[in-house]
């Protein structure tokens, strides 16, 4: 927990008016830290990739970063090849419910 939240959680329940300024400073510091973090995330090369009927819960990249696997709550798995991808951004392979009607919650690439 951030320091300001930890202090509130561990407090004895009494409220002191002098602590309000510290809470405001802690919240401002936390907001500034979050803003710095968001600026580091790469967002200049975003491409929407559609195809699943429900929320995508799994995204895995192969070791070289050339292929991507997505799995979703609709039970489908889609494989994308960035090197051979056309403008329509369609997957090169689609597996509709490979595990029956189970939701895909985890996936990874095999090195072999």
Secondary structure, DSSP 4 states (H G I P E B T S, - for coil): --HHHHHHHHS-S---TTHHHHHHHHHHHHHHHHHHHHHHS--TT-------SS-EEEEEE-TTSSEEEEEETTS-EEEEETTT--TT---SEEESSTTTTPPP--------
